[in-house]
Amino acid sequence: RTTATGWSERLQPLFPMASPSRMPKKWAVPAHIFAFAALTAIILLRQSGVPAIDSIWAEDGAVYYHDAITHPFLSTLTDYNGYIELFPRLAIQAVRPFPARDAALVIAVLGAACLSALALLLFRASSGHLRSPAVRALLVGAVVFLPVATGELLNNLVNFPWWLFFATFWLLLWRPATIAGGLLAAGVCFFASASDPLLGLMIPLAIARIVALPQFRSQLPTLGFLMGLLVQAIAVIGVSPKGQGRSSAEGSISAIAKLFSFRVGLGWLTGAQFTNELRHSWVGPTFGALLFVAVIALAFCVGDRSLRLLSLSAGFLCI
């Protein structure tokens, strides 16, 4: 018991209480509606190439929309490439009532609106670690204006689980003041892990939350997360190999390290096109690795224990 208490005290700074909202209640609803509409419009306009409302990305049309039309209910739990993507499968059901000619428009708006809502949720969920509203606004901006997102991550449903992955990190750290907030976090965490088995990488963070916050009320996000993993595990175990896997010549440890250094360490700053131009040069990977290490080191030099634990957790999940 003494050991458990000691670990709980060490880990609690990783889960600080959320700061109260500074906005007057009468302005809260109008401000959120305006921010939601503005962010949705920005996300729709950011897509490069063919306009978002005139294009359907990859599996959204050929797989998910097709399956939703031919098998409306069974398709929600149908695997693809060996696992299920529950959220995209359910979201695509909202497109079915519309004429096929409007499918691209509806999918794009739905994808943009979901990302906008998720960004606003992160603004609130990060308040324990980022006390300044201006700094939290930068976090929202980092989501909406992510340089490498213009090609594949915007205005679609098939790649939305990547955004849910990022959101789950913050939601597992969040200590909402209300049951409603806890249930909302639980729902998002459930759909995240039920849409991508890679969320299993966050099990150590979920365990840390259980140790640090033993109260049941504080474990609503954890329960949602674990329930989604359970659904995903049942689906994955029940799926027989279909020969859809493929090997890659770039699967070596050195190749993965190089890919990480310029995609993660540098890509958030330089964007997709410029990052790709640096791919085969030593400059991009080297600078990206140094930048990643510098950010982590800076957090340790200027931050308190909470920021250091946050940096370690984020750095581990990035890797």
PAVORO-177745 format. One record per residue (C-alpha): residue number from 1; residue in three letters; y, x, z. Coordinates in pm, 1 decimal, decimal comma. Example, Ala and Ser with C-alpha at 12.3 -4.5 7.8 and 13.67 -1.06 7.14 Angstrom:
% PAVORO-177745
+-----+------+----------+----------+----------+
:  nr : rest :       c2 :       c1 :       c3 :
+-----+------+----------+----------+----------+
:   1 :  ala :   -450,0 :   1230,0 :    780,0 :
:   2 :  ser :   -106,0 :   1367,0 :    714,0 :
+-----+------+----------+----------+----------+
END
This chain:
% PAVORO-177745
+-----+------+----------+----------+----------+
:  nr : rest :       c2 :       c1 :       c3 :
+-----+------+----------+----------+----------+
:   1 :  arg :      0,0 :      0,0 :      0,0 :
:   2 :  thr :    236,1 :    286,7 :     82,3 :
:   3 :  thr :    165,4 :    449,9 :   -252,8 :
:   4 :  ala :    227,9 :    122,1 :   -437,8 :
:   5 :  thr :    556,1 :     74,1 :   -252,1 :
:   6 :  gly :    661,0 :    426,2 :   -340,1 :
:   7 :  trp :    595,7 :    374,2 :   -710,3 :
:   8 :  ser :    775,2 :     39,5 :   -697,8 :
:   9 :  glu :   1086,4 :    204,3 :   -553,3 :
:  10 :  arg :   1076,5 :    482,2 :   -812,1 :
:  11 :  leu :   1048,1 :    241,2 :  -1104,2 :
:  12 :  gln :   1293,4 :    -27,0 :   -991,6 :
:  13 :  pro :   1596,6 :    154,6 :  -1141,7 :
:  14 :  leu :   1437,9 :     96,2 :  -1480,5 :
:  15 :  phe :   1478,4 :   -279,4 :  -1426,1 :
:  16 :  pro :   1832,3 :   -335,7 :  -1289,3 :
:  17 :  met :   1966,7 :   -684,6 :  -1226,4 :
:  18 :  ala :   2155,0 :   -833,4 :  -1519,1 :
:  19 :  ser :   2530,5 :   -836,7 :  -1474,1 :
:  20 :  pro :   2698,5 :  -1180,0 :  -1457,4 :
:  21 :  ser :   2878,5 :  -1304,8 :  -1765,2 :
:  22 :  arg :   3253,7 :  -1246,4 :  -1761,6 :
:  23 :  met :   3329,3 :  -1517,5 :  -2014,0 :
:  24 :  pro :   3468,1 :  -1850,3 :  -1884,2 :
:  25 :  lys :   3208,5 :  -2126,1 :  -1920,2 :
:  26 :  lys :   3434,2 :  -2341,8 :  -2137,3 :
:  27 :  trp :   3446,2 :  -2064,1 :  -2398,1 :
:  28 :  ala :   3079,8 :  -1962,7 :  -2382,9 :
:  29 :  val :   2936,8 :  -2221,4 :  -2623,9 :
:  30 :  pro :   3213,5 :  -2198,8 :  -2889,6 :
:  31 :  ala :   3205,2 :  -1817,6 :  -2874,1 :
:  32 :  his :   2829,2 :  -1804,1 :  -2921,8 :
:  33 :  ile :   2840,0 :  -2051,9 :  -3211,0 :
:  34 :  phe :   3111,6 :  -1852,0 :  -3384,4 :
:  35 :  ala :   2930,1 :  -1522,3 :  -3326,1 :
:  36 :  phe :   2601,2 :  -1670,9 :  -3450,5 :
:  37 :  ala :   2759,9 :  -1800,6 :  -3772,2 :
:  38 :  ala :   2950,8 :  -1477,9 :  -3835,4 :
:  39 :  leu :   2650,1 :  -1252,7 :  -3778,2 :
:  40 :  thr :   2428,5 :  -1471,5 :  -3997,8 :
:  41 :  ala :   2679,8 :  -1450,5 :  -4283,7 :
:  42 :  ile :   2712,4 :  -1073,1 :  -4246,5 :
:  43 :  ile :   2336,2 :  -1025,2 :  -4250,2 :
:  44 :  leu :   2303,0 :  -1235,2 :  -4565,5 :
:  45 :  leu :   2576,1 :  -1036,5 :  -4741,8 :
:  46 :  arg :   2438,8 :   -695,9 :  -4639,0 :
:  47 :  gln :   2128,0 :   -708,4 :  -4855,1 :
:  48 :  ser :   2142,6 :   -457,1 :  -5137,6 :
:  49 :  gly :   2027,9 :   -530,5 :  -5491,4 :
:  50 :  val :   1948,8 :   -892,2 :  -5578,7 :
:  51 :  pro :   2137,7 :  -1135,2 :  -5351,3 :
:  52 :  ala :   1939,9 :  -1262,4 :  -5053,5 :
:  53 :  ile :   1957,0 :  -1627,1 :  -5155,4 :
:  54 :  asp :   1807,6 :  -1547,5 :  -5497,5 :
:  55 :  ser :   1512,5 :  -1335,6 :  -5387,3 :
:  56 :  ile :   1192,6 :  -1364,8 :  -5186,0 :
:  57 :  trp :   1056,1 :  -1050,7 :  -5027,5 :
:  58 :  ala :    693,2 :   -950,9 :  -5083,6 :
:  59 :  glu :    442,9 :  -1151,9 :  -4876,3 :
:  60 :  asp :    692,8 :  -1424,3 :  -4787,3 :
:  61 :  gly :    633,7 :  -1586,7 :  -5123,8 :
:  62 :  ala :    301,8 :  -1462,7 :  -5259,8 :
:  63 :  val :    111,9 :  -1495,4 :  -4932,4 :
:  64 :  tyr :    285,8 :  -1688,9 :  -4653,4 :
:  65 :  tyr :    464,9 :  -1956,2 :  -4857,1 :
:  66 :  his :    163,6 :  -1998,1 :  -5084,5 :
:  67 :  asp :    -70,6 :  -2036,5 :  -4787,0 :
:  68 :  ala :    168,5 :  -2277,2 :  -4612,7 :
:  69 :  ile :    166,5 :  -2501,2 :  -4920,7 :
:  70 :  thr :   -209,1 :  -2492,7 :  -4977,8 :
:  71 :  his :   -328,7 :  -2480,8 :  -4613,6 :
:  72 :  pro :    -38,6 :  -2599,9 :  -4395,0 :
:  73 :  phe :   -203,9 :  -2579,7 :  -4053,8 :
:  74 :  leu :   -488,3 :  -2332,1 :  -4094,3 :
:  75 :  ser :   -255,7 :  -2071,7 :  -4246,5 :
:  76 :  thr :    -69,6 :  -2013,4 :  -3918,4 :
:  77 :  leu :   -368,5 :  -1827,5 :  -3772,1 :
:  78 :  thr :   -490,2 :  -1671,1 :  -4095,0 :
:  79 :  asp :   -510,3 :  -1293,2 :  -4078,6 :
:  80 :  tyr :   -353,4 :  -1060,6 :  -4329,1 :
:  81 :  asn :   -453,8 :   -693,5 :  -4345,5 :
:  82 :  gly :   -667,0 :   -737,1 :  -4035,2 :
:  83 :  tyr :   -426,4 :   -901,4 :  -3790,8 :
:  84 :  ile :   -215,8 :  -1214,7 :  -3755,2 :
:  85 :  glu :    161,1 :  -1249,1 :  -3785,3 :
:  86 :  leu :    214,1 :  -1566,4 :  -3589,8 :
:  87 :  phe :    593,2 :  -1588,5 :  -3601,3 :
:  88 :  pro :    635,3 :  -1545,2 :  -3980,2 :
:  89 :  arg :    347,6 :  -1785,3 :  -4039,1 :
:  90 :  leu :    503,3 :  -2052,0 :  -3817,4 :
:  91 :  ala :    857,0 :  -1995,1 :  -3945,4 :
:  92 :  ile :    750,5 :  -2034,5 :  -4307,7 :
:  93 :  gln :    635,3 :  -2387,6 :  -4221,7 :
:  94 :  ala :   1003,5 :  -2484,0 :  -4199,0 :
:  95 :  val :   1037,6 :  -2405,3 :  -4570,0 :
:  96 :  arg :    768,7 :  -2649,8 :  -4681,5 :
:  97 :  pro :    983,0 :  -2969,0 :  -4677,2 :
:  98 :  phe :   1233,3 :  -2817,5 :  -4921,9 :
:  99 :  pro :   1189,3 :  -2807,1 :  -5301,6 :
: 100 :  ala :   1027,2 :  -2488,6 :  -5430,3 :
: 101 :  arg :   1348,3 :  -2395,6 :  -5615,0 :
: 102 :  asp :   1524,7 :  -2368,3 :  -5277,9 :
: 103 :  ala :   1256,7 :  -2157,4 :  -5108,9 :
: 104 :  ala :   1442,8 :  -1826,9 :  -5153,9 :
: 105 :  leu :   1761,6 :  -1970,8 :  -5005,6 :
: 106 :  val :   1587,4 :  -2126,0 :  -4705,8 :
: 107 :  ile :   1380,6 :  -1815,1 :  -4627,7 :
: 108 :  ala :   1686,1 :  -1590,6 :  -4649,5 :
: 109 :  val :   1900,8 :  -1811,4 :  -4426,1 :
: 110 :  leu :   1615,8 :  -1858,3 :  -4179,3 :
: 111 :  gly :   1550,8 :  -1484,3 :  -4159,4 :
: 112 :  ala :   1921,2 :  -1406,1 :  -4115,2 :
: 113 :  ala :   1968,3 :  -1679,3 :  -3854,6 :
: 114 :  cys :   1668,0 :  -1558,6 :  -3651,4 :
: 115 :  leu :   1801,4 :  -1202,8 :  -3650,7 :
: 116 :  ser :   2147,3 :  -1324,3 :  -3552,3 :
: 117 :  ala :   2006,2 :  -1522,8 :  -3260,1 :
: 118 :  leu :   1794,0 :  -1226,1 :  -3154,1 :
: 119 :  ala :   2096,9 :   -995,0 :  -3160,2 :
: 120 :  leu :   2289,7 :  -1233,2 :  -2933,3 :
: 121 :  leu :   1993,3 :  -1248,8 :  -2696,0 :
: 122 :  leu :   1989,2 :   -868,4 :  -2681,0 :
: 123 :  phe :   2358,4 :   -874,2 :  -2590,2 :
: 124 :  arg :   2263,4 :  -1062,0 :  -2276,2 :
: 125 :  ala :   1930,4 :   -890,8 :  -2206,3 :
: 126 :  ser :   2083,8 :   -542,3 :  -2208,9 :
: 127 :  ser :   2352,3 :   -627,4 :  -1952,2 :
: 128 :  gly :   2160,0 :   -464,0 :  -1667,6 :
: 129 :  his :   2171,8 :   -122,5 :  -1831,1 :
: 130 :  leu :   2488,3 :   -162,5 :  -2038,5 :
: 131 :  arg :   2747,6 :   -311,2 :  -1806,0 :
: 132 :  ser :   3035,1 :   -294,8 :  -2052,6 :
: 133 :  pro :   3051,1 :   -587,9 :  -2300,9 :
: 134 :  ala :   3200,9 :   -349,8 :  -2555,6 :
: 135 :  val :   2899,5 :   -119,5 :  -2531,6 :
: 136 :  arg :   2663,8 :   -417,2 :  -2564,1 :
: 137 :  ala :   2858,8 :   -523,7 :  -2871,0 :
: 138 :  leu :   2778,3 :   -180,4 :  -3016,4 :
: 139 :  leu :   2409,3 :   -253,4 :  -2954,6 :
: 140 :  val :   2442,8 :   -579,1 :  -3147,3 :
: 141 :  gly :   2622,9 :   -388,7 :  -3420,3 :
: 142 :  ala :   2342,7 :   -133,3 :  -3430,4 :
: 143 :  val :   2102,7 :   -419,2 :  -3506,2 :
: 144 :  val :   2316,2 :   -604,3 :  -3759,6 :
: 145 :  phe :   2449,5 :   -292,5 :  -3934,5 :
: 146 :  leu :   2139,7 :    -72,2 :  -3911,2 :
: 147 :  pro :   2183,1 :    161,6 :  -4210,9 :
: 148 :  val :   1814,8 :    173,8 :  -4310,7 :
: 149 :  ala :   1772,7 :   -206,2 :  -4298,4 :
: 150 :  thr :   1936,6 :   -306,0 :  -4627,1 :
: 151 :  gly :   1621,9 :   -279,7 :  -4838,1 :
: 152 :  glu :   1329,5 :   -441,0 :  -4657,7 :
: 153 :  leu :   1425,8 :   -565,5 :  -4310,2 :
: 154 :  leu :   1695,6 :   -822,1 :  -4381,3 :
: 155 :  asn :   1674,0 :  -1189,8 :  -4476,1 :
: 156 :  asn :   1298,1 :  -1227,9 :  -4474,1 :
: 157 :  leu :   1023,9 :  -1335,9 :  -4238,0 :
: 158 :  val :    739,2 :  -1096,7 :  -4313,1 :
: 159 :  asn :    926,5 :   -798,9 :  -4163,2 :
: 160 :  phe :   1085,6 :   -988,7 :  -3876,2 :
: 161 :  pro :    818,1 :   -863,8 :  -3629,5 :
: 162 :  trp :    985,7 :   -521,3 :  -3649,5 :
: 163 :  trp :   1298,5 :   -675,3 :  -3498,8 :
: 164 :  leu :   1082,7 :   -850,7 :  -3239,5 :
: 165 :  phe :    932,7 :   -511,8 :  -3150,5 :
: 166 :  phe :   1278,0 :   -376,2 :  -3069,5 :
: 167 :  ala :   1374,2 :   -692,8 :  -2881,2 :
: 168 :  thr :   1059,3 :   -683,6 :  -2667,9 :
: 169 :  phe :   1159,6 :   -343,3 :  -2532,8 :
: 170 :  trp :   1484,1 :   -486,5 :  -2395,3 :
: 171 :  leu :   1327,7 :   -813,1 :  -2280,5 :
: 172 :  leu :   1063,7 :   -630,8 :  -2075,3 :
: 173 :  leu :   1350,4 :   -445,9 :  -1906,5 :
: 174 :  trp :   1559,1 :   -760,6 :  -1853,0 :
: 175 :  arg :   1579,1 :   -933,2 :  -1514,4 :
: 176 :  pro :   1729,0 :  -1273,2 :  -1600,1 :
: 177 :  ala :   1900,9 :  -1463,4 :  -1322,1 :
: 178 :  thr :   1747,0 :  -1799,5 :  -1419,5 :
: 179 :  ile :   1403,3 :  -1941,5 :  -1490,7 :
: 180 :  ala :   1530,4 :  -2051,8 :  -1832,9 :
: 181 :  gly :   1613,0 :  -1692,1 :  -1917,7 :
: 182 :  gly :   1270,8 :  -1578,7 :  -1803,9 :
: 183 :  leu :   1098,5 :  -1844,4 :  -2014,1 :
: 184 :  leu :   1306,8 :  -1751,0 :  -2317,6 :
: 185 :  ala :   1212,3 :  -1385,6 :  -2274,9 :
: 186 :  ala :    847,6 :  -1485,9 :  -2231,3 :
: 187 :  gly :    853,6 :  -1686,9 :  -2554,3 :
: 188 :  val :   1005,5 :  -1406,7 :  -2760,5 :
: 189 :  cys :    765,4 :  -1149,6 :  -2613,5 :
: 190 :  phe :    471,9 :  -1379,9 :  -2688,4 :
: 191 :  phe :    566,6 :  -1422,4 :  -3054,4 :
: 192 :  ala :    632,0 :  -1049,4 :  -3083,7 :
: 193 :  ser :    290,6 :   -936,6 :  -2961,6 :
: 194 :  ala :    116,9 :  -1226,3 :  -3140,2 :
: 195 :  ser :    273,7 :  -1104,4 :  -3464,4 :
: 196 :  asp :    200,1 :   -731,9 :  -3451,0 :
: 197 :  pro :    -78,9 :   -547,4 :  -3264,0 :
: 198 :  leu :    146,0 :   -238,6 :  -3245,1 :
: 199 :  leu :    315,6 :   -410,2 :  -2951,0 :
: 200 :  gly :     20,9 :   -278,8 :  -2751,7 :
: 201 :  leu :    219,8 :     44,5 :  -2733,9 :
: 202 :  met :    442,3 :   -129,2 :  -2480,6 :
: 203 :  ile :    161,9 :   -188,9 :  -2231,8 :
: 204 :  pro :    280,4 :    107,4 :  -2015,7 :
: 205 :  leu :    624,9 :    -54,9 :  -1993,8 :
: 206 :  ala :    467,3 :   -387,0 :  -1896,7 :
: 207 :  ile :    260,9 :   -213,3 :  -1627,6 :
: 208 :  ala :    573,8 :    -42,7 :  -1495,2 :
: 209 :  arg :    741,0 :   -384,3 :  -1469,4 :
: 210 :  ile :    445,2 :   -526,4 :  -1275,9 :
: 211 :  val :    457,0 :   -234,7 :  -1031,1 :
: 212 :  ala :    835,1 :   -237,0 :   -989,3 :
: 213 :  leu :    883,0 :   -615,6 :   -971,3 :
: 214 :  pro :    578,3 :   -771,7 :   -803,3 :
: 215 :  gln :    737,3 :  -1117,5 :   -771,4 :
: 216 :  phe :    576,1 :  -1374,8 :  -1003,0 :
: 217 :  arg :    910,9 :  -1504,8 :  -1128,1 :
: 218 :  ser :    999,6 :  -1157,9 :  -1254,1 :
: 219 :  gln :    679,3 :  -1139,2 :  -1456,7 :
: 220 :  leu :    744,6 :  -1423,8 :  -1700,5 :
: 221 :  pro :    829,7 :  -1182,3 :  -1988,0 :
: 222 :  thr :    521,5 :   -977,4 :  -1900,7 :
: 223 :  leu :    298,2 :  -1284,9 :  -1907,1 :
: 224 :  gly :    431,4 :  -1390,4 :  -2246,0 :
: 225 :  phe :    377,7 :  -1038,7 :  -2377,7 :
: 226 :  leu :     19,1 :  -1016,8 :  -2248,8 :
: 227 :  met :    -70,8 :  -1364,5 :  -2371,9 :
: 228 :  gly :     46,9 :  -1270,8 :  -2720,3 :
: 229 :  leu :   -165,1 :   -956,0 :  -2709,7 :
: 230 :  leu :   -463,5 :  -1164,6 :  -2602,2 :
: 231 :  val :   -417,1 :  -1397,2 :  -2900,7 :
: 232 :  gln :   -380,5 :  -1093,8 :  -3126,5 :
: 233 :  ala :   -690,9 :   -927,1 :  -2980,2 :
: 234 :  ile :   -902,6 :  -1238,6 :  -3030,0 :
: 235 :  ala :   -784,2 :  -1260,3 :  -3388,5 :
: 236 :  val :   -839,2 :   -890,5 :  -3461,9 :
: 237 :  ile :  -1187,7 :   -887,7 :  -3305,6 :
: 238 :  gly :  -1281,7 :  -1192,2 :  -3509,0 :
: 239 :  val :  -1165,4 :  -1042,2 :  -3838,6 :
: 240 :  ser :  -1424,6 :   -860,6 :  -4045,6 :
: 241 :  pro :  -1314,4 :   -562,0 :  -4256,2 :
: 242 :  lys :  -1200,9 :   -669,1 :  -4601,1 :
: 243 :  gly :  -1153,9 :   -326,1 :  -4752,4 :
: 244 :  gln :   -776,9 :   -356,5 :  -4755,1 :
: 245 :  gly :   -712,0 :    -31,7 :  -4570,9 :
: 246 :  arg :   -605,0 :    279,8 :  -4750,9 :
: 247 :  ser :   -585,4 :    646,3 :  -4670,1 :
: 248 :  ser :   -272,1 :    851,0 :  -4712,6 :
: 249 :  ala :   -225,3 :   1212,0 :  -4804,4 :
: 250 :  glu :     74,9 :   1212,6 :  -4572,8 :
: 251 :  gly :   -130,1 :   1129,5 :  -4264,4 :
: 252 :  ser :   -130,5 :   1475,3 :  -4108,0 :
: 253 :  ile :     45,1 :   1540,0 :  -3777,8 :
: 254 :  ser :    302,7 :   1766,5 :  -3943,8 :
: 255 :  ala :    378,0 :   1504,6 :  -4210,0 :
: 256 :  ile :    416,9 :   1232,7 :  -3946,4 :
: 257 :  ala :    647,4 :   1457,4 :  -3742,3 :
: 258 :  lys :    860,1 :   1523,4 :  -4049,4 :
: 259 :  leu :    871,2 :   1154,0 :  -4135,5 :
: 260 :  phe :    973,0 :   1066,3 :  -3780,8 :
: 261 :  ser :   1246,5 :   1326,5 :  -3762,8 :
: 262 :  phe :   1439,8 :   1206,6 :  -4065,4 :
: 263 :  arg :   1352,9 :    835,5 :  -4051,6 :
: 264 :  val :   1418,3 :    785,2 :  -3679,6 :
: 265 :  gly :   1626,2 :   1084,9 :  -3580,4 :
: 266 :  leu :   1851,6 :   1075,3 :  -3886,1 :
: 267 :  gly :   1800,1 :    742,2 :  -4064,5 :
: 268 :  trp :   2000,9 :    533,9 :  -3816,6 :
: 269 :  leu :   2304,4 :    746,2 :  -3903,0 :
: 270 :  thr :   2275,7 :    828,5 :  -4272,5 :
: 271 :  gly :   2124,8 :    512,9 :  -4420,8 :
: 272 :  ala :   1827,6 :    457,7 :  -4649,4 :
: 273 :  gln :   1950,7 :    613,6 :  -4975,6 :
: 274 :  phe :   2096,9 :    934,8 :  -4835,2 :
: 275 :  thr :   1800,4 :    977,8 :  -4600,3 :
: 276 :  asn :   1557,0 :    954,8 :  -4892,7 :
: 277 :  glu :   1755,6 :   1220,8 :  -5077,7 :
: 278 :  leu :   1706,1 :   1455,9 :  -4782,2 :
: 279 :  arg :   1335,9 :   1383,5 :  -4751,5 :
: 280 :  his :   1212,4 :   1688,9 :  -4940,7 :
: 281 :  ser :   1470,1 :   1924,0 :  -4792,0 :
: 282 :  trp :   1439,4 :   2109,9 :  -4462,2 :
: 283 :  val :   1791,5 :   1995,8 :  -4369,2 :
: 284 :  gly :   1709,8 :   1629,2 :  -4310,1 :
: 285 :  pro :   1401,6 :   1664,7 :  -4084,3 :
: 286 :  thr :   1552,6 :   1956,1 :  -3891,5 :
: 287 :  phe :   1885,1 :   1785,1 :  -3827,2 :
: 288 :  gly :   1709,0 :   1458,6 :  -3743,4 :
: 289 :  ala :   1484,8 :   1625,1 :  -3484,2 :
: 290 :  leu :   1779,8 :   1805,6 :  -3325,7 :
: 291 :  leu :   1983,9 :   1485,0 :  -3316,3 :
: 292 :  phe :   1701,3 :   1292,8 :  -3148,6 :
: 293 :  val :   1653,6 :   1561,7 :  -2882,5 :
: 294 :  ala :   2031,5 :   1582,5 :  -2829,4 :
: 295 :  val :   2061,4 :   1209,7 :  -2759,3 :
: 296 :  ile :   1783,0 :   1220,8 :  -2499,5 :
: 297 :  ala :   1929,0 :   1536,2 :  -2341,7 :
: 298 :  leu :   2275,3 :   1380,5 :  -2324,6 :
: 299 :  ala :   2137,4 :   1081,2 :  -2133,6 :
: 300 :  phe :   1980,7 :   1315,3 :  -1878,0 :
: 301 :  cys :   2301,0 :   1515,6 :  -1838,0 :
: 302 :  val :   2550,3 :   1231,6 :  -1793,1 :
: 303 :  gly :   2338,3 :    937,4 :  -1675,8 :
: 304 :  asp :   2198,7 :    815,1 :  -1347,4 :
: 305 :  arg :   1831,1 :    757,0 :  -1266,7 :
: 306 :  ser :   1830,6 :    422,0 :  -1445,6 :
: 307 :  leu :   1959,1 :    574,5 :  -1770,1 :
: 308 :  arg :   1713,5 :    863,6 :  -1747,6 :
: 309 :  leu :   1417,9 :    628,1 :  -1709,5 :
: 310 :  leu :   1553,8 :    416,3 :  -1994,1 :
: 311 :  ser :   1584,9 :    724,0 :  -2218,1 :
: 312 :  leu :   1230,5 :    836,1 :  -2141,4 :
: 313 :  ser :   1090,2 :    489,9 :  -2215,0 :
: 314 :  ala :   1287,4 :    449,6 :  -2537,9 :
: 315 :  gly :   1204,6 :    801,2 :  -2652,8 :
: 316 :  phe :    832,8 :    748,6 :  -2591,2 :
: 317 :  leu :    828,5 :    423,2 :  -2788,8 :
: 318 :  cys :   1028,7 :    580,7 :  -3071,3 :
: 319 :  ile :    767,4 :    850,8 :  -3104,8 :
+-----+------+----------+----------+----------+
END
